[in-house]
Amino acid sequence: MSMVNVKKSSFLTTARVTRIGILSAIAIMMSLTPLGYIPLPAMKITFMHVPVIIAAMVDGAPGGIVVGFIFGLSSLFINLSGPMAPVFINPLVSIFPRVMIGVVSYFVYKRTKNVPLTAALGTLTNTVGVLSMIYVFAAQTFANIKKEAVSSIGKILIGIGITNGPLEIIAAVIISVGVMKALRKFIR
């Protein structure tokens, strides 16, 4: 009987690593195509948080953290070649909020089992997290890049959140609900 339990446990670990690997690969692919980062005049809008949210719901906090870290690294590398490089070079801006998507999504889903709520709060974690980190750690740099007074950066960042956030939330909810519905057939 213990031999059966060992094999079953090993299978679950292999399945989990495989799913995390696939979601990480999707995040990497998205970061290299226009699907990952859509440039807008003020900042880039992203749907890269969706694989992080799904990983957290399917494979728990470790899955969300790993895929969030991949998202954060891609954000760091993508922004190194653009005008926002001095802002996103700080891992507290580029990586930390993306890892927190996985943590928040895991706890929301664990507590509620509500996919739309998890997707919405995971997305808010990304939007609020990145914009807050810019404000706390890179306001002057952001102001210099945007050629704005540092005193107006809070309003500008709130404007970006209000503009980008709802679209990112709607997309995350629609995609997450569809993906989770499909995955439930395969994952017990």
C-alpha positions as CSV (number, residue, x, y, z in Angstrom):
1,M,0.0,0.0,0.0
2,S,2.8,2.4,0.7
3,M,4.2,1.8,-2.8
4,V,0.9,3.1,-4.3
5,N,1.1,6.2,-2.1
6,V,4.7,6.9,-3.2
7,K,3.8,6.6,-6.9
8,K,0.7,8.8,-6.5
9,S,2.6,11.5,-4.6
10,S,5.4,11.4,-7.2
11,F,2.8,11.8,-10.0
12,L,1.3,14.8,-8.4
13,T,4.7,16.4,-8.0
14,T,5.5,15.7,-11.6
15,A,2.2,17.1,-12.7
16,R,2.6,20.2,-10.7
17,V,6.1,20.9,-12.0
18,T,4.9,20.3,-15.5
19,R,2.0,22.8,-15.1
20,I,4.2,25.4,-13.6
21,G,6.7,24.9,-16.4
22,I,4.0,25.3,-19.0
23,L,2.6,28.4,-17.4
24,S,6.1,29.8,-17.1
25,A,6.7,29.1,-20.8
26,I,3.4,30.9,-21.6
27,A,4.6,33.9,-19.6
28,I,8.0,33.9,-21.4
29,M,6.2,33.6,-24.8
30,M,3.8,36.4,-23.9
31,S,6.7,38.6,-22.9
32,L,8.3,38.2,-26.4
33,T,5.1,39.0,-28.3
34,P,2.7,41.9,-28.3
35,L,0.3,39.8,-26.2
36,G,2.4,40.3,-23.1
37,Y,3.0,44.1,-23.1
38,I,0.8,46.5,-25.1
39,P,2.5,49.9,-25.3
40,L,0.4,52.9,-24.5
41,P,1.5,56.5,-24.3
42,A,2.0,56.6,-20.5
43,M,3.0,53.0,-19.8
44,K,2.5,49.5,-21.1
45,I,-0.7,47.5,-20.4
46,T,-0.1,43.9,-19.7
47,F,-1.9,40.6,-19.5
48,M,1.2,38.8,-18.2
49,H,-0.4,38.5,-14.8
50,V,-3.0,35.9,-16.0
51,P,-0.6,32.9,-16.0
52,V,0.5,33.9,-12.5
53,I,-3.1,34.0,-11.3
54,I,-3.9,30.6,-12.9
55,A,-0.7,29.1,-11.5
56,A,-1.6,30.2,-8.0
57,M,-5.2,28.8,-8.3
58,V,-4.0,25.5,-9.7
59,D,-0.7,24.9,-8.0
60,G,-0.8,27.0,-4.9
61,A,1.5,29.8,-3.7
62,P,4.7,28.0,-5.0
63,G,3.2,27.9,-8.5
64,G,2.1,31.5,-8.4
65,I,5.4,32.7,-6.9
66,V,7.5,30.9,-9.6
67,V,5.4,32.1,-12.5
68,G,5.2,35.6,-10.9
69,F,9.0,35.6,-10.7
70,I,9.3,34.8,-14.4
71,F,6.8,37.6,-15.1
72,G,8.9,40.0,-13.0
73,L,12.2,39.0,-14.7
74,S,10.6,39.5,-18.1
75,S,9.4,43.0,-17.0
76,L,12.9,43.8,-15.9
77,F,14.5,42.7,-19.1
78,I,11.8,44.2,-21.4
79,N,12.1,47.5,-19.8
80,L,15.9,47.6,-19.7
81,S,15.9,48.6,-23.4
82,G,13.3,51.4,-23.1
83,P,12.9,54.8,-21.5
84,M,11.6,53.3,-18.3
85,A,14.8,51.3,-17.6
86,P,15.9,53.5,-14.7
87,V,12.5,52.8,-13.0
88,F,12.2,49.1,-13.7
89,I,15.9,48.3,-12.9
90,N,14.8,48.2,-9.3
91,P,13.5,44.7,-8.5
92,L,11.1,46.1,-6.0
93,V,9.3,47.8,-8.9
94,S,9.8,45.1,-11.6
95,I,9.8,41.8,-9.7
96,F,8.3,42.0,-6.2
97,P,4.8,43.1,-7.2
98,R,4.7,40.3,-9.8
99,V,5.6,37.7,-7.1
100,M,2.9,39.1,-4.8
101,I,0.3,38.4,-7.5
102,G,0.9,34.7,-6.9
103,V,0.7,35.1,-3.1
104,V,-2.4,37.2,-3.1
105,S,-4.2,35.0,-5.7
106,Y,-3.4,31.9,-3.8
107,F,-4.8,33.1,-0.6
108,V,-7.9,34.6,-2.2
109,Y,-8.7,31.5,-4.1
110,K,-7.9,29.2,-1.1
111,R,-10.3,31.2,1.0
112,T,-13.1,31.8,-1.5
113,K,-12.7,29.4,-4.5
114,N,-14.1,32.3,-6.5
115,V,-12.2,32.5,-9.8
116,P,-13.5,36.0,-10.9
117,L,-12.7,37.5,-7.5
118,T,-9.2,35.9,-7.5
119,A,-8.5,37.2,-11.0
120,A,-9.7,40.7,-10.1
121,L,-7.7,40.9,-6.9
122,G,-4.6,39.3,-8.5
123,T,-4.7,41.9,-11.2
124,L,-5.2,44.7,-8.6
125,T,-2.2,43.4,-6.8
126,N,-0.1,43.9,-10.0
127,T,-1.5,47.3,-10.8
128,V,-1.4,48.8,-7.3
129,G,1.8,47.0,-6.5
130,V,3.8,48.3,-9.5
131,L,2.4,51.8,-9.3
132,S,3.0,52.0,-5.6
133,M,6.5,50.8,-5.9
134,I,7.2,53.4,-8.6
135,Y,5.8,56.1,-6.3
136,V,7.8,54.9,-3.2
137,F,11.1,54.0,-4.9
138,A,11.3,55.8,-8.2
139,A,9.1,58.9,-8.1
140,Q,11.9,61.3,-9.0
141,T,13.2,59.1,-11.7
142,F,9.7,58.6,-13.2
143,A,9.1,62.4,-13.0
144,N,12.4,63.0,-14.9
145,I,11.5,60.5,-17.6
146,K,8.0,61.9,-18.0
147,K,9.2,65.5,-17.7
148,E,6.7,66.2,-15.0
149,A,7.0,67.7,-11.5
150,V,7.6,65.1,-8.8
151,S,4.6,66.6,-7.0
152,S,2.3,65.5,-9.8
153,I,3.6,61.9,-10.0
154,G,0.9,60.5,-7.5
155,K,-1.9,61.9,-9.7
156,I,-0.2,60.5,-12.8
157,L,0.2,57.1,-11.4
158,I,-3.4,57.0,-10.1
159,G,-4.5,58.0,-13.6
160,I,-2.5,55.2,-15.1
161,G,-4.1,52.8,-12.6
162,I,-7.6,54.0,-13.4
163,T,-7.0,53.8,-17.2
164,N,-5.2,50.5,-17.4
165,G,-6.6,48.6,-14.3
166,P,-10.2,48.0,-15.4
167,L,-9.2,46.6,-18.8
168,E,-6.6,44.4,-17.2
169,I,-9.1,43.2,-14.7
170,I,-11.8,42.4,-17.3
171,A,-9.4,40.5,-19.4
172,A,-8.0,38.6,-16.5
173,V,-11.5,37.6,-15.3
174,I,-12.6,36.4,-18.7
175,I,-9.4,34.5,-19.5
176,S,-9.1,33.0,-16.0
177,V,-12.7,31.8,-15.8
178,G,-12.4,30.1,-19.3
179,V,-9.0,28.5,-18.5
180,M,-10.1,27.3,-15.0
181,K,-13.3,25.8,-16.4
182,A,-11.2,23.9,-19.0
183,L,-8.6,22.8,-16.4
184,R,-11.2,21.5,-13.9
185,K,-11.9,18.6,-16.3
186,F,-8.3,17.5,-16.1
187,I,-7.2,18.5,-12.5
188,R,-8.9,17.0,-9.5
